[in-house]
Amino acid sequence: MTLGAEEELHLIDLGSGQLSARAPQVLSRLDPASYSAELQRTTVETNTDVVTSLTELREELLRLRKGLVEAAARDGLGVAAVGTAPRSTFTDFELTATGRYGRMQEQYRLLVDEQLICGTQVHVGVSDRDLAVEIMQRVAPSLPVLLALSASSPFWNGQDTGYASIRTTVWQRWPTAGSTGPLESAAQYDELLADLIASGVIGDEKMAYFDVRPSSHAPTLELRVADACPLVDDAVLIAGLFRAGVRAAELDVLAGRPRPQVPSPLHRAGIWQAARGGLSGNLLDGTEHPRPVPAPEAVRALLTRLRPQLEELGDWEEVAELTEATLARGNSADRQRAAFVERGELDDVVRLVVEETRGSAAGEAPATAALRRYRTRAGDEAVGGNARPRPVYREVIEHVRRRGPAGMAAAEAERDAWARERQLAYVVTGPGGLSREPFHVDLVPRVVLPHEWRQLRRGLVQRARAIECFLRDVYGEQRVLRDGVLPRDAVVGAPGWDERATRLPAGAVRAAVAGFDLVRDEHGGWRVLEDNVRDPSGIAYAVAARDVVDAVLPDLPRPGAVLDPATAFEQLRSTLLARARPGTRPVLLSSGPASAAWFEHRKLADGAGLLLAGADDLDVQRGRVLHRPSGDPVGVLYLRLDGALPDLRDGAGRAIGREVFDVAVEGGVVLANAPGNGVADDKAMYRSVPELVNYYLGERPLLESVPTYRLGDEGERRAVLERVGELVTKPVDGYGGRGVLIGPHATAAEVAARRQEIAADPARWVAQEVVRLSSVPSWNSGDRTLQPRHVDLRAFVLVRGTAEADCTLADVALTRVAPEGSLVVNSSRGGGAKDTWILREEDDRPDGRR
C-alpha cells in the first residue's frame, strides 16, 4: 500500500497566457530522476519518491512543484496543473524530439497533435501482478467519482466545451484507452498487450493507456483516469480514495467474493458522464443497474463505503475532511468557470490555475464568511459551492446580513406600502372576475456583468433582426416557404397567423418592441427560452423594481456603474417615432384597466411621453387617425391590446380597429407590434429561429436555444409521449405560464392527462428539455434567511429596421423570480421580480449605448 504520483504540468507564458514549448530548456536545470519530458514540449512530468502516507505524498508534490515553478520562472513561465490549459489551441502543439514520439506522430497524426492535455497518475503498491490485474477490474465502478473530483479541463481551443473534463474525451480517442474487458490473470493481460503490439495498433507496452493498469516499470497499480489537479489537496484526496479502493478490492479477493461485472458500455457511460458534469451534474450510483444521482451523493457514498479501509490505513479523518472541502469549493472546472464568469476573460482563468498550482496545498483562504444556512447549488449566480458570496455580490449580501431579520422585515413593510400607494400590480382574471394582485419585488437585486450584457446585446439584436425579416417575408413574398426552409403548414394557419397582416406595407416594421426570455445555465452560459413579439410586458415593471429598491434601500452598495433602466423610456419613444410622420403624436393603445399589464401601460405612457388611449379615444377622418380628446393626429400606435386590432370596437360598437388598420395599410399610421406577429413567437416557431438567422442574415446564432420538439411531427411526438414526465410541455400559443407542465415536478395523473391532450391535438403543443435555471439569493421572510430562487431574464430589443444599426438593446431587463421549489417564474403563477443591475462597461456612454 505504498504511494507515488506522476503529475503532468503545462508550461505557460505569463505574458500571453499561451502554452510555451520551452520544456527542454526548463528540464536542463532540473534533476532527471524527478522531472522528465512528455510527448509535447509544452509539458513537464514530475515523479514523486515512493511514500507511505498521504502527508508524505503532499510534501513530495509540493516539493516537486516548487522546483519546477522556480526553474520555469527564469524564462518568464508559469506552471499549470490542469487537464487543459485555458488558452490552449490546436496550433500550440510542438512534439518533443525523440524517435518514439516521432513515430507516434507519424502513426496517429491528428490524435497526437491534439494531446495538449495533462493528467495525474497515482501509484499504489501491489507487488503481485495477478492480484493487481484482479484489483484493477474491481475498482472500475469508483473511477467516475475520482474523475469528477479531479475534473479541471472545461476550456479547449479558447472556449468552454460544456465538459468538466474535455481531457477525458480527447484521451479516450486512443485505441487502448478505457477498460481492458474481463481478464483472469497477469498472463492474460500480458498476452493482450502482446497482441495489441503485434497488431501494429500500438508500438509498445507503455501505450497501454487503460484507466487503471499494472505499471509497466514498477510493482504498482496505476490510476490514469484523473485530470491534473491545480490544488495539491485534490490530488491527495484522489490518492487516498484510490488506495482505500485498492485495499477494499484486495480484501474482497482474499475473501473470495465474486468480482462485479460492469459491462464495458456502462463503464464508458459512467466515465463520460463524470467528464461531462464533474461535481455539478449526476454520476452513476455504481449499482448493478446504475441510475444517475447527484455527484456529491455519489462522492459521499464512495467515502462511506471505503471508511473501513481508510480507517485501517489511518486516512479516514484526513480524507473525510478533504472530501467535504472539495465538495464545498468545487473541483477545478467549477472554479475556472466561476473565474471566467466574473469578467468573461480567459486570462483570469489562466491566472487562477497558475496561482493555485504554485500556492498552498489547500489554496487561498476564502475572503468572506460562509452563508451557513444557504442551500448552495450548482448554477447559483451569487453564492459559490463553498457557500461564500461571489465578489460582485459580497457587499450586497453583507448589507443584508448587517440589516438582519428585523431590518429586512421593516424594509419589506416599507416596500409593500410603497407598492400599494403607486398601485404596482397586475390584473388577474379568475372565477370571481377581475382582481388586482400585488407585483412582488424581492429586495435582493440581481447583477448582470458587463461582458454578459455585451454578449446578450450581440445575440439578441441578431435574433430580433432575423425575426423582423421573417415577419416581413412571411406576410410578403414568402421566400422562406418557397425555398423550403419552413413547411407552409407550420406557418400559414398556425395559431399566431393573421391573414390580414399581409395587407400592411412591405417596408413596415412589424416588431418594434421584441422581448426575449433568457435563462442562465449552471456554467454561466445564456440561452433564449422564448421569443415575444406580440406585446411583451416588463419594461415598466423593471423600472418600478429599481424605484422600489432605491426608495426602500437607498444605501444598498452597488458593485459598479449601473445602467439606469428609466433611459428605456426615451429609447422606446425614439424607436416609435422613427417612422412616424412629423407633427404627429405617439399613442399607446390599451384595452384599458382590465388588461393584465394596466400598470405598465400607464407607466410607459407617462415615462415615454405617449398618449394613453383606448378604443373610444380614437377617430378616423379622411385617411388619418386622430386622438379624440386632443384632436391631434396620431403618427404611431403602440399596440398593447388583449385582442387583435382589426377586431377592436369602441363603446358604441363602431369597428374602429378595422378603420385604423385600413389607414395603416395605406401608410397613414405606423403600427408598433403589428397584428399577425404571433406567428413568430408561436412556441413551435421558436425552434426554427436559428435557421431563420442563417437564412436571412447568413450568420450562425450567437445565443443558443433550448432543445424543442414540434409535436405535429409524428416521430418527435412518439418520442415525447414516452418522456412527458421528463420534459416541459406547453401550448404553442400559451403565455404567462398558462398550460405549462414541468414533467419532473408533475404528478402521475398530470402526466397522463397531458399525454391525452397531446394525442388529441398534437399541433397545439411543443415540448422542451428541462433547463436547470440559475438561481439568485432572495430574502425568505419565513425562515428569515437568504435562500436561492430560480430566475430568468426578460430583455428588450427596440427595432427600427432590419440592419444591425437599426436595433437597440434597451437599458433595462426584468428578472423574474420563481416561488420556492418552482421553476415557473410568471407573476400569475406566484412569482415575483428583482431589480436588475446591469453593470456598464467603462467605455459605455451614460445612456448605455456604445
Secondary structure as GFF3:
##gff-version 3
##sequence-region A 1 850
A	DSSP	beta_strand	3	13	.	.	.	ID=ss1
A	DSSP	alpha_helix	23	27	.	.	.	ID=ss2
A	DSSP	beta_strand	35	37	.	.	.	ID=ss3
A	DSSP	beta_strand	43	47	.	.	.	ID=ss4
A	DSSP	alpha_helix	54	73	.	.	.	ID=ss5
A	DSSP	beta_strand	77	80	.	.	.	ID=ss6
A	DSSP	three_ten_helix	90	92	.	.	.	ID=ss7
A	DSSP	alpha_helix	99	108	.	.	.	ID=ss8
A	DSSP	alpha_helix	110	113	.	.	.	ID=ss9
A	DSSP	beta_strand	119	125	.	.	.	ID=ss10
A	DSSP	alpha_helix	129	138	.	.	.	ID=ss11
A	DSSP	three_ten_helix	140	142	.	.	.	ID=ss12
A	DSSP	alpha_helix	143	150	.	.	.	ID=ss13
A	DSSP	beta_strand	155	156	.	.	.	ID=ss14
A	DSSP	beta_strand	159	160	.	.	.	ID=ss15
A	DSSP	alpha_helix	166	171	.	.	.	ID=ss16
A	DSSP	alpha_helix	186	199	.	.	.	ID=ss17
A	DSSP	three_ten_helix	205	207	.	.	.	ID=ss18
A	DSSP	beta_strand	212	214	.	.	.	ID=ss19
A	DSSP	beta_strand	220	227	.	.	.	ID=ss20
A	DSSP	alpha_helix	232	254	.	.	.	ID=ss21
A	DSSP	alpha_helix	264	277	.	.	.	ID=ss22
A	DSSP	beta_strand	282	284	.	.	.	ID=ss23
A	DSSP	beta_strand	292	294	.	.	.	ID=ss24
A	DSSP	alpha_helix	295	305	.	.	.	ID=ss25
A	DSSP	alpha_helix	307	312	.	.	.	ID=ss26
A	DSSP	alpha_helix	316	329	.	.	.	ID=ss27
A	DSSP	alpha_helix	332	343	.	.	.	ID=ss28
A	DSSP	alpha_helix	346	358	.	.	.	ID=ss29
A	DSSP	three_ten_helix	391	393	.	.	.	ID=ss30
A	DSSP	alpha_helix	394	421	.	.	.	ID=ss31
A	DSSP	beta_strand	425	430	.	.	.	ID=ss32
A	DSSP	beta_strand	433	438	.	.	.	ID=ss33
A	DSSP	beta_strand	441	448	.	.	.	ID=ss34
A	DSSP	alpha_helix	450	474	.	.	.	ID=ss35
A	DSSP	alpha_helix	479	482	.	.	.	ID=ss36
A	DSSP	three_ten_helix	488	490	.	.	.	ID=ss37
A	DSSP	three_ten_helix	499	503	.	.	.	ID=ss38
A	DSSP	beta_strand	513	520	.	.	.	ID=ss39
A	DSSP	beta_strand	526	532	.	.	.	ID=ss40
A	DSSP	alpha_helix	539	552	.	.	.	ID=ss41
A	DSSP	alpha_helix	567	577	.	.	.	ID=ss42
A	DSSP	beta_strand	585	590	.	.	.	ID=ss43
A	DSSP	alpha_helix	598	608	.	.	.	ID=ss44
A	DSSP	beta_strand	611	613	.	.	.	ID=ss45
A	DSSP	three_ten_helix	615	617	.	.	.	ID=ss46
A	DSSP	beta_strand	618	621	.	.	.	ID=ss47
A	DSSP	beta_strand	624	627	.	.	.	ID=ss48
A	DSSP	beta_strand	632	640	.	.	.	ID=ss49
A	DSSP	three_ten_helix	645	647	.	.	.	ID=ss50
A	DSSP	alpha_helix	656	665	.	.	.	ID=ss51
A	DSSP	beta_strand	670	672	.	.	.	ID=ss52
A	DSSP	alpha_helix	678	681	.	.	.	ID=ss53
A	DSSP	alpha_helix	683	686	.	.	.	ID=ss54
A	DSSP	alpha_helix	689	692	.	.	.	ID=ss55
A	DSSP	pi_helix	693	697	.	.	.	ID=ss56
A	DSSP	beta_strand	704	705	.	.	.	ID=ss57
A	DSSP	beta_strand	708	710	.	.	.	ID=ss58
A	DSSP	alpha_helix	714	721	.	.	.	ID=ss59
A	DSSP	three_ten_helix	724	726	.	.	.	ID=ss60
A	DSSP	beta_strand	727	731	.	.	.	ID=ss61
A	DSSP	beta_strand	741	742	.	.	.	ID=ss62
A	DSSP	three_ten_helix	743	745	.	.	.	ID=ss63
A	DSSP	alpha_helix	748	760	.	.	.	ID=ss64
A	DSSP	three_ten_helix	762	764	.	.	.	ID=ss65
A	DSSP	beta_strand	765	769	.	.	.	ID=ss66
A	DSSP	beta_strand	775	780	.	.	.	ID=ss67
A	DSSP	beta_strand	785	799	.	.	.	ID=ss68
A	DSSP	three_ten_helix	804	806	.	.	.	ID=ss69
A	DSSP	beta_strand	807	817	.	.	.	ID=ss70
A	DSSP	three_ten_helix	827	829	.	.	.	ID=ss71
A	DSSP	beta_strand	832	838	.	.	.	ID=ss72
###
